[in-house]
Amino acid sequence: MDAMCNVLFIDWQPEQTAFLGIRWYALFWILGLLGAYIIVRKLYRGQGIPDEKYDPLFIYCFIGVLAGARLGHCLFYEPGYFLGSGKGLIEMILPIRFAQASWDWHFTGYAGLASHGGAIGIFIATILYVHMNHIKFMTVMDNICISVPFAAGCIRLGNLMNSEIIGSPTELPWGFIFHTNEALVNGQLTARHPSQLYESIAYFVIFALVLWMYRNKRECVGTGFYFGIVLLCIFVFRFFVEFIKLEQVEFEQGMLLDMGQLLSIPFIIVGAYFTFRPLKR
């Protein structure tokens, strides 16, 4: 009977490597950042901002999102581990993992990145960029945020290929059977919500919506409207999708709202303010 029921679900165990030794996760990160780079460059040119003002922005944002996402994961989700020892502090900064009983290490890549930390990292990087290049802060943030849903959608596809950030058990026919220890219930694999796919689809839809808005309301760039609407849409969806996600860390078990939801609330408030303030004006 169980075997017959599993036919209704999607058996998900893809290869981790795409080609030339590149992991799918890394590939989708690259596609997301490359897409964001192209989108914002086109927006800058359409607004008459010279190219020499743009190239530093990508460097600032790349460092900001990577550092912010990494530090966000370490400090928000596993502070005890990463702040509890010298090894943890090194692993927080370098993409390596030490053996438990020695200083032997191996390269892992940055296994653990938090989107909330990435958003904070971009914000700080933009402040530095604006200070050095003398462009209006909200003009830069509006342009960046138009591209953010595209990059976020790509990154969630990378999470899907990694079979990570999985959803809670489901009997829906589009449930995914993820072949990971986290997917076990009483020692058996069970179908789960593909929450990564839900988020990816939602972010691509938000990107299409915001791009349509931009084509019709280009004069709103610089008011903070696009900054606000993207924050509002992404983190409202993130807040609700967390209800069907598996807890990412042990301390979240039993919490009314998990860490992802708690961190989303400030972004929702800021997003609502910047969305409706320009409309009121």
TITITOR-258369 format. One record per residue: residue number from 1; residue in three letters; chain; x, y, z of N, C-alpha, C in turn. Coordinates in steps of 0.1 Angstrom, whole numbers, plus 5000, padded with zeros to 4 digits. Example, Ala and Ser with C-alpha at 12.3 -4.5 7.8 and 13.67 -1.06 7.14 Angstrom:
residues 2
n,res,chain,n.east,n.north,n.up,ca.east,ca.north,ca.up,c.east,c.north,c.up
1,ALA,A,5132,4943,5078,5123,4955,5078,5132,4967,5078
2,SER,A,5128,4978,5071,5137,4989,5071,5129,5000,5079
This chain:
residues 281
n,res,chain,n.east,n.north,n.up,ca.east,ca.north,ca.up,c.east,c.north,c.up
1,MET,A,5008,4988,5000,5000,5000,5000,5009,5013,5000
2,ASP,A,5019,5013,5009,5028,5024,5009,5035,5027,4996
3,ALA,A,5039,5017,4989,5045,5018,4976,5036,5024,4966
4,MET,A,5023,5020,4967,5013,5026,4957,5010,5040,4960
5,CYS,A,5010,5044,4973,5008,5058,4977,5019,5067,4972
6,ASN,A,5032,5061,4973,5043,5069,4969,5043,5073,4954
7,VAL,A,5036,5066,4946,5035,5069,4932,5029,5083,4930
8,LEU,A,5020,5087,4939,5013,5100,4938,5023,5111,4941
9,PHE,A,5034,5109,4947,5043,5119,4951,5055,5120,4942
10,ILE,A,5063,5130,4944,5075,5132,4936,5088,5128,4943
11,ASP,A,5094,5117,4938,5106,5112,4945,5118,5121,4941
12,TRP,A,5123,5128,4951,5133,5138,4948,5147,5135,4954
13,GLN,A,5156,5131,4945,5170,5129,4949,5179,5132,4937
14,PRO,A,5180,5145,4933,5188,5149,4922,5203,5148,4925
15,GLU,A,5211,5147,4914,5225,5148,4916,5229,5162,4921
16,GLN,A,5238,5163,4930,5242,5175,4936,5251,5184,4927
17,THR,A,5257,5177,4917,5266,5184,4908,5260,5186,4894
18,ALA,A,5260,5199,4889,5255,5202,4876,5264,5197,4865
19,PHE,A,5276,5204,4864,5286,5201,4854,5299,5207,4859
20,LEU,A,5310,5202,4854,5323,5207,4856,5326,5208,4871
21,GLY,A,5320,5200,4879,5322,5200,4894,5314,5211,4901
22,ILE,A,5306,5219,4894,5298,5229,4900,5286,5224,4906
23,ARG,A,5283,5227,4919,5271,5222,4925,5259,5230,4920
24,TRP,A,5247,5224,4920,5235,5231,4916,5233,5243,4924
25,TYR,A,5235,5242,4937,5233,5253,4946,5241,5265,4943
26,ALA,A,5254,5263,4940,5263,5274,4936,5259,5279,4923
27,LEU,A,5255,5271,4913,5251,5275,4900,5239,5284,4901
28,PHE,A,5229,5281,4909,5217,5290,4910,5220,5303,4917
29,TRP,A,5230,5302,4927,5234,5315,4933,5241,5324,4922
30,ILE,A,5249,5318,4914,5256,5325,4903,5245,5331,4893
31,LEU,A,5235,5323,4889,5225,5328,4880,5217,5339,4886
32,GLY,A,5214,5338,4899,5206,5348,4906,5214,5362,4906
33,LEU,A,5227,5361,4910,5235,5373,4911,5237,5379,4897
34,LEU,A,5240,5370,4887,5242,5375,4873,5229,5382,4868
35,GLY,A,5218,5375,4870,5205,5381,4866,5203,5395,4872
36,ALA,A,5205,5396,4886,5204,5408,4893,5213,5419,4887
37,TYR,A,5225,5415,4884,5235,5424,4878,5230,5430,4865
38,ILE,A,5225,5421,4856,5220,5426,4843,5208,5435,4845
39,ILE,A,5199,5431,4854,5187,5439,4855,5190,5453,4860
40,VAL,A,5198,5454,4871,5201,5467,4877,5209,5476,4867
41,ARG,A,5218,5470,4860,5225,5477,4850,5216,5483,4839
42,LYS,A,5206,5475,4835,5197,5480,4825,5188,5492,4831
43,LEU,A,5184,5490,4844,5177,5501,4850,5185,5513,4852
44,TYR,A,5197,5512,4855,5206,5524,4856,5207,5531,4843
45,ARG,A,5209,5523,4833,5211,5530,4819,5198,5536,4815
46,GLY,A,5187,5530,4818,5174,5536,4814,5171,5549,4822
47,GLN,A,5177,5550,4833,5175,5563,4842,5187,5573,4839
48,GLY,A,5196,5570,4830,5206,5579,4827,5218,5580,4837
49,ILE,A,5219,5569,4845,5230,5569,4855,5242,5562,4848
50,PRO,A,5253,5569,4848,5265,5564,4840,5270,5551,4846
51,ASP,A,5276,5543,4836,5281,5529,4840,5291,5530,4851
52,GLU,A,5300,5540,4851,5310,5540,4861,5305,5541,4875
53,LYS,A,5292,5546,4876,5286,5546,4889,5280,5532,4893
54,TYR,A,5279,5524,4883,5272,5511,4886,5282,5500,4890
55,ASP,A,5293,5499,4883,5302,5487,4886,5306,5486,4901
56,PRO,A,5308,5497,4908,5311,5495,4922,5300,5489,4930
57,LEU,A,5287,5492,4926,5276,5487,4933,5275,5472,4934
58,PHE,A,5278,5465,4923,5278,5451,4922,5288,5445,4932
59,ILE,A,5300,5451,4933,5310,5446,4942,5305,5448,4957
60,TYR,A,5300,5460,4960,5295,5462,4973,5284,5452,4977
61,CYS,A,5274,5450,4968,5263,5442,4971,5267,5427,4972
62,PHE,A,5276,5423,4963,5281,5409,4964,5287,5406,4977
63,ILE,A,5296,5415,4982,5302,5413,4995,5292,5414,5006
64,GLY,A,5283,5424,5005,5273,5426,5015,5264,5414,5017
65,VAL,A,5258,5409,5005,5249,5398,5006,5255,5385,5011
66,LEU,A,5267,5382,5007,5274,5370,5011,5278,5371,5026
67,ALA,A,5284,5382,5030,5288,5383,5044,5276,5384,5053
68,GLY,A,5265,5391,5049,5253,5393,5057,5246,5379,5058
69,ALA,A,5245,5372,5047,5238,5359,5048,5245,5349,5056
70,ARG,A,5258,5349,5055,5266,5340,5064,5265,5343,5078
71,LEU,A,5268,5356,5082,5267,5360,5096,5253,5359,5101
72,GLY,A,5243,5361,5093,5229,5360,5097,5226,5346,5101
73,HIS,A,5230,5336,5093,5228,5322,5097,5235,5319,5110
74,CYS,A,5248,5323,5111,5256,5319,5123,5250,5325,5136
75,LEU,A,5246,5338,5135,5242,5345,5147,5227,5343,5150
76,PHE,A,5219,5342,5140,5205,5340,5142,5201,5326,5146
77,TYR,A,5207,5316,5139,5203,5302,5140,5212,5293,5148
78,GLU,A,5225,5296,5148,5235,5287,5156,5245,5295,5163
79,PRO,A,5241,5305,5171,5250,5313,5179,5259,5305,5189
80,GLY,A,5252,5295,5195,5260,5287,5205,5272,5280,5199
81,TYR,A,5270,5275,5187,5281,5267,5180,5292,5277,5176
82,PHE,A,5288,5287,5168,5298,5296,5162,5305,5306,5171
83,LEU,A,5298,5309,5182,5304,5318,5191,5310,5311,5204
84,GLY,A,5308,5298,5204,5312,5290,5216,5327,5285,5216
85,SER,A,5334,5287,5204,5348,5282,5204,5355,5289,5193
86,GLY,A,5368,5288,5194,5377,5294,5183,5374,5288,5170
87,LYS,A,5372,5274,5169,5369,5268,5157,5356,5273,5151
88,GLY,A,5346,5276,5159,5333,5281,5154,5335,5295,5148
89,LEU,A,5343,5303,5155,5345,5317,5149,5352,5316,5136
90,ILE,A,5362,5307,5134,5369,5306,5121,5359,5301,5111
91,GLU,A,5351,5291,5114,5342,5285,5105,5331,5295,5101
92,MET,A,5328,5305,5109,5319,5315,5106,5324,5324,5095
93,ILE,A,5337,5326,5094,5343,5335,5084,5348,5327,5072
94,LEU,A,5354,5315,5074,5359,5308,5063,5350,5296,5059
95,PRO,A,5350,5292,5046,5341,5281,5042,5347,5268,5044
96,ILE,A,5350,5265,5057,5357,5252,5060,5349,5246,5072
97,ARG,A,5352,5234,5075,5347,5227,5087,5358,5219,5094
98,PHE,A,5360,5221,5107,5370,5214,5114,5365,5200,5119
99,ALA,A,5374,5191,5121,5370,5178,5127,5367,5181,5142
100,GLN,A,5358,5172,5147,5354,5175,5161,5365,5174,5171
101,ALA,A,5374,5165,5169,5384,5162,5180,5398,5167,5176
102,SER,A,5399,5175,5165,5413,5180,5161,5411,5192,5152
103,TRP,A,5422,5198,5148,5422,5210,5140,5423,5206,5125
104,ASP,A,5421,5194,5122,5420,5190,5108,5407,5196,5102
105,TRP,A,5408,5200,5089,5397,5207,5083,5395,5203,5069
106,HIS,A,5383,5205,5064,5381,5203,5049,5372,5214,5044
107,PHE,A,5373,5216,5031,5365,5227,5025,5350,5223,5023
108,THR,A,5341,5231,5027,5327,5228,5026,5319,5238,5018
109,GLY,A,5325,5250,5015,5317,5261,5010,5309,5267,5022
110,TYR,A,5302,5277,5020,5294,5283,5030,5281,5276,5032
111,ALA,A,5281,5266,5040,5270,5257,5043,5261,5264,5054
112,GLY,A,5252,5272,5050,5244,5280,5059,5244,5294,5056
113,LEU,A,5233,5299,5049,5232,5313,5046,5217,5317,5049
114,ALA,A,5215,5328,5055,5202,5333,5059,5198,5345,5051
115,SER,A,5186,5344,5045,5181,5355,5036,5179,5368,5044
116,HIS,A,5175,5367,5057,5173,5380,5065,5187,5387,5066
117,GLY,A,5197,5379,5069,5211,5385,5070,5216,5390,5057
118,GLY,A,5212,5384,5046,5216,5389,5033,5210,5402,5030
119,ALA,A,5197,5404,5034,5190,5416,5032,5196,5428,5040
120,ILE,A,5200,5425,5053,5207,5435,5061,5221,5438,5055
121,GLY,A,5227,5428,5050,5240,5430,5044,5240,5439,5031
122,ILE,A,5229,5437,5023,5227,5446,5011,5225,5460,5016
123,PHE,A,5217,5462,5026,5213,5475,5031,5226,5483,5036
124,ILE,A,5234,5476,5044,5247,5482,5049,5256,5485,5037
125,ALA,A,5257,5476,5028,5266,5478,5016,5261,5490,5008
126,THR,A,5248,5492,5006,5243,5503,4999,5246,5516,5005
127,ILE,A,5245,5516,5019,5249,5529,5026,5263,5533,5023
128,LEU,A,5272,5523,5023,5286,5526,5020,5288,5530,5005
129,TYR,A,5281,5523,4996,5282,5527,4982,5277,5541,4979
130,VAL,A,5265,5544,4985,5260,5558,4983,5269,5568,4988
131,HIS,A,5275,5566,5000,5284,5575,5006,5296,5578,4996
132,MET,A,5301,5567,4990,5313,5568,4981,5310,5574,4967
133,ASN,A,5297,5572,4963,5294,5575,4949,5284,5586,4947
134,HIS,A,5279,5591,4958,5270,5603,4958,5258,5601,4949
135,ILE,A,5251,5591,4952,5238,5588,4945,5227,5587,4956
136,LYS,A,5215,5592,4953,5204,5592,4963,5202,5578,4968
137,PHE,A,5202,5576,4981,5201,5563,4987,5188,5555,4982
138,MET,A,5177,5561,4982,5164,5555,4978,5164,5551,4963
139,THR,A,5171,5559,4955,5172,5555,4941,5179,5542,4939
140,VAL,A,5190,5541,4947,5198,5528,4946,5189,5517,4952
141,MET,A,5183,5519,4963,5176,5508,4969,5164,5503,4961
142,ASP,A,5157,5513,4955,5146,5509,4946,5151,5501,4934
143,ASN,A,5162,5505,4928,5167,5497,4917,5171,5483,4921
144,ILE,A,5178,5482,4932,5183,5469,4937,5171,5460,4940
145,CYS,A,5161,5466,4946,5150,5457,4951,5141,5453,4939
146,ILE,A,5141,5459,4928,5134,5454,4916,5140,5441,4912
147,SER,A,5153,5439,4913,5160,5427,4909,5160,5416,4920
148,VAL,A,5158,5420,4933,5159,5411,4944,5150,5398,4942
149,PRO,A,5138,5400,4939,5129,5387,4938,5135,5377,4928
150,PHE,A,5140,5382,4917,5146,5373,4907,5157,5365,4914
151,ALA,A,5167,5372,4920,5178,5365,4927,5173,5355,4938
152,ALA,A,5163,5360,4945,5158,5351,4956,5151,5339,4951
153,GLY,A,5144,5340,4939,5138,5328,4933,5148,5318,4929
154,CYS,A,5159,5323,4923,5170,5314,4919,5176,5307,4931
155,ILE,A,5179,5314,4941,5185,5308,4953,5176,5297,4959
156,ARG,A,5163,5300,4960,5154,5289,4965,5154,5277,4956
157,LEU,A,5156,5279,4943,5158,5267,4934,5170,5259,4938
158,GLY,A,5181,5266,4942,5193,5260,4947,5190,5252,4960
159,ASN,A,5182,5258,4969,5178,5250,4981,5170,5238,4977
160,LEU,A,5162,5239,4967,5154,5227,4963,5164,5216,4958
161,MET,A,5174,5220,4950,5183,5210,4945,5191,5204,4956
162,ASN,A,5193,5211,4967,5201,5206,4978,5192,5198,4988
163,SER,A,5179,5198,4985,5169,5191,4994,5170,5197,5008
164,GLU,A,5171,5210,5009,5172,5216,5022,5161,5226,5024
165,ILE,A,5158,5230,5037,5147,5239,5040,5134,5233,5036
166,ILE,A,5132,5220,5039,5121,5213,5035,5108,5216,5043
167,GLY,A,5097,5212,5037,5084,5215,5044,5079,5204,5053
168,SER,A,5068,5206,5059,5062,5197,5068,5055,5186,5060
169,PRO,A,5052,5174,5066,5045,5163,5059,5032,5167,5053
170,THR,A,5029,5162,5041,5017,5165,5034,5012,5152,5026
171,GLU,A,4999,5152,5024,4993,5141,5016,4989,5146,5002
172,LEU,A,4993,5159,4999,4990,5165,4986,4998,5158,4975
173,PRO,A,4992,5156,4963,4999,5148,4953,5012,5154,4948
174,TRP,A,5014,5167,4950,5027,5173,4946,5037,5173,4957
175,GLY,A,5035,5166,4968,5044,5165,4978,5057,5158,4973
176,PHE,A,5069,5163,4979,5082,5157,4975,5087,5148,4986
177,ILE,A,5092,5137,4981,5099,5128,4990,5114,5131,4990
178,PHE,A,5119,5138,5000,5133,5142,5001,5140,5131,5008
179,HIS,A,5152,5127,5002,5160,5117,5007,5170,5122,5017
180,THR,A,5166,5128,5028,5175,5133,5038,5170,5128,5052
181,ASN,A,5179,5129,5062,5176,5125,5075,5164,5134,5081
182,GLU,A,5164,5147,5077,5153,5156,5082,5140,5152,5077
183,ALA,A,5139,5144,5066,5126,5140,5060,5120,5128,5067
184,LEU,A,5128,5121,5076,5123,5109,5082,5112,5112,5093
185,VAL,A,5102,5103,5093,5092,5103,5103,5091,5089,5108
186,ASN,A,5095,5087,5121,5095,5073,5126,5104,5064,5118
187,GLY,A,5115,5069,5113,5124,5062,5105,5121,5059,5091
188,GLN,A,5109,5065,5086,5105,5063,5072,5104,5076,5065
189,LEU,A,5108,5076,5052,5106,5088,5044,5092,5091,5042
190,THR,A,5088,5104,5042,5074,5108,5040,5074,5120,5031
191,ALA,A,5063,5121,5023,5061,5132,5014,5060,5145,5022
192,ARG,A,5066,5156,5017,5066,5169,5024,5063,5180,5014
193,HIS,A,5059,5191,5019,5057,5203,5011,5070,5208,5005
194,PRO,A,5071,5210,4992,5083,5216,4986,5083,5231,4989
195,SER,A,5085,5235,5001,5084,5249,5005,5094,5258,4997
196,GLN,A,5106,5252,4993,5115,5259,4985,5109,5263,4972
197,LEU,A,5102,5254,4966,5095,5256,4953,5084,5266,4954
198,TYR,A,5077,5266,4965,5066,5275,4967,5072,5289,4968
199,GLU,A,5083,5291,4975,5090,5304,4977,5095,5309,4963
200,SER,A,5102,5299,4956,5107,5303,4943,5097,5308,4933
201,ILE,A,5086,5301,4932,5075,5306,4923,5070,5319,4928
202,ALA,A,5067,5321,4941,5062,5333,4946,5072,5345,4943
203,TYR,A,5085,5343,4944,5094,5354,4942,5095,5357,4927
204,PHE,A,5094,5347,4918,5094,5351,4904,5081,5358,4900
205,VAL,A,5070,5355,4907,5057,5362,4904,5059,5377,4909
206,ILE,A,5065,5378,4921,5067,5392,4926,5076,5400,4917
207,PHE,A,5086,5393,4912,5095,5400,4902,5088,5405,4890
208,ALA,A,5079,5396,4884,5071,5400,4873,5062,5412,4876
209,LEU,A,5056,5411,4888,5047,5422,4892,5054,5435,4893
210,VAL,A,5065,5435,4900,5073,5447,4903,5078,5453,4890
211,LEU,A,5083,5444,4880,5088,5449,4868,5076,5455,4860
212,TRP,A,5064,5450,4860,5053,5456,4854,5050,5470,4860
213,MET,A,5050,5470,4873,5048,5483,4880,5058,5494,4875
214,TYR,A,5071,5489,4874,5082,5499,4870,5079,5504,4856
215,ARG,A,5075,5496,4847,5072,5500,4834,5061,5510,4833
216,ASN,A,5052,5510,4842,5041,5519,4843,5042,5531,4852
217,LYS,A,5051,5529,4862,5053,5540,4872,5068,5542,4875
218,ARG,A,5075,5545,4864,5090,5546,4865,5093,5558,4874
219,GLU,A,5084,5568,4875,5087,5580,4883,5088,5577,4898
220,CYS,A,5083,5565,4902,5083,5562,4916,5097,5558,4921
221,VAL,A,5107,5556,4912,5120,5552,4916,5126,5564,4923
222,GLY,A,5131,5562,4935,5137,5572,4943,5128,5576,4955
223,THR,A,5116,5571,4955,5106,5574,4966,5107,5563,4976
224,GLY,A,5113,5552,4973,5113,5541,4983,5101,5531,4980
225,PHE,A,5093,5534,4970,5081,5525,4968,5085,5511,4964
226,TYR,A,5095,5510,4955,5099,5496,4951,5106,5489,4962
227,PHE,A,5114,5496,4969,5121,5491,4981,5110,5485,4991
228,GLY,A,5099,5493,4993,5089,5489,5002,5081,5477,4998
229,ILE,A,5076,5478,4985,5067,5468,4980,5074,5454,4979
230,VAL,A,5087,5454,4976,5094,5441,4975,5096,5435,4989
231,LEU,A,5100,5444,4999,5101,5439,5013,5088,5433,5018
232,LEU,A,5078,5441,5015,5064,5437,5020,5060,5424,5014
233,CYS,A,5061,5423,5001,5056,5410,4994,5064,5398,4998
234,ILE,A,5078,5400,4998,5086,5388,5000,5085,5383,5015
235,PHE,A,5085,5393,5024,5085,5388,5038,5071,5385,5044
236,VAL,A,5061,5390,5038,5047,5385,5041,5046,5371,5037
237,PHE,A,5050,5368,5024,5050,5354,5020,5059,5345,5028
238,ARG,A,5070,5350,5031,5080,5342,5039,5074,5339,5053
239,PHE,A,5067,5349,5059,5061,5347,5072,5051,5336,5072
240,PHE,A,5042,5335,5062,5032,5325,5061,5037,5311,5057
241,VAL,A,5047,5311,5048,5052,5298,5043,5059,5291,5054
242,GLU,A,5064,5299,5064,5071,5292,5076,5062,5283,5083
243,PHE,A,5049,5285,5082,5040,5276,5090,5040,5261,5084
244,ILE,A,5044,5260,5072,5045,5246,5066,5059,5242,5064
245,LYS,A,5069,5248,5071,5083,5244,5070,5087,5236,5082
246,LEU,A,5097,5227,5080,5103,5221,5091,5112,5230,5098
247,GLU,A,5112,5229,5112,5121,5238,5119,5136,5236,5115
248,GLN,A,5143,5247,5113,5157,5246,5108,5166,5243,5119
249,VAL,A,5163,5247,5132,5172,5244,5143,5164,5239,5155
250,GLU,A,5170,5233,5164,5163,5226,5175,5156,5235,5184
251,PHE,A,5161,5247,5186,5155,5256,5196,5141,5262,5191
252,GLU,A,5139,5260,5178,5126,5265,5172,5114,5256,5176
253,GLN,A,5117,5244,5180,5106,5235,5183,5098,5240,5195
254,GLY,A,5085,5240,5193,5076,5245,5204,5074,5260,5204
255,MET,A,5081,5267,5195,5079,5282,5195,5066,5285,5187
256,LEU,A,5059,5295,5192,5047,5299,5185,5050,5304,5171
257,LEU,A,5060,5313,5170,5066,5318,5157,5081,5314,5157
258,ASP,A,5085,5308,5145,5099,5304,5144,5108,5316,5142
259,MET,A,5121,5314,5141,5130,5325,5139,5128,5332,5126
260,GLY,A,5125,5325,5115,5123,5331,5102,5111,5341,5103
261,GLN,A,5101,5337,5110,5089,5346,5112,5092,5358,5120
262,LEU,A,5099,5356,5131,5103,5367,5140,5111,5377,5133
263,LEU,A,5121,5372,5125,5130,5381,5117,5122,5388,5106
264,SER,A,5111,5382,5101,5104,5388,5090,5096,5400,5094
265,ILE,A,5091,5400,5107,5082,5411,5111,5088,5425,5110
266,PRO,A,5100,5428,5114,5106,5441,5111,5106,5445,5096
267,PHE,A,5110,5435,5088,5110,5438,5073,5096,5441,5068
268,ILE,A,5086,5434,5073,5072,5437,5069,5068,5451,5073
269,ILE,A,5071,5455,5085,5068,5468,5090,5075,5479,5081
270,VAL,A,5088,5478,5079,5095,5487,5071,5089,5487,5057
271,GLY,A,5087,5475,5051,5081,5475,5038,5068,5482,5036
272,ALA,A,5059,5480,5046,5046,5486,5046,5047,5501,5046
273,TYR,A,5057,5506,5055,5059,5521,5056,5063,5527,5043
274,PHE,A,5073,5521,5036,5078,5526,5024,5069,5524,5012
275,THR,A,5060,5514,5013,5051,5511,5002,5040,5522,5002
276,PHE,A,5034,5525,5014,5023,5534,5015,5026,5548,5016
277,ARG,A,5038,5551,5021,5042,5566,5022,5042,5573,5009
278,PRO,A,5049,5567,4998,5048,5574,4985,5034,5575,4980
279,LEU,A,5026,5565,4982,5012,5565,4977,5004,5576,4984
280,LYS,A,5006,5578,4997,4999,5588,5004,5003,5602,4998
281,ARG,A,5016,5604,4995,5020,5617,4990,5014,5619,4976
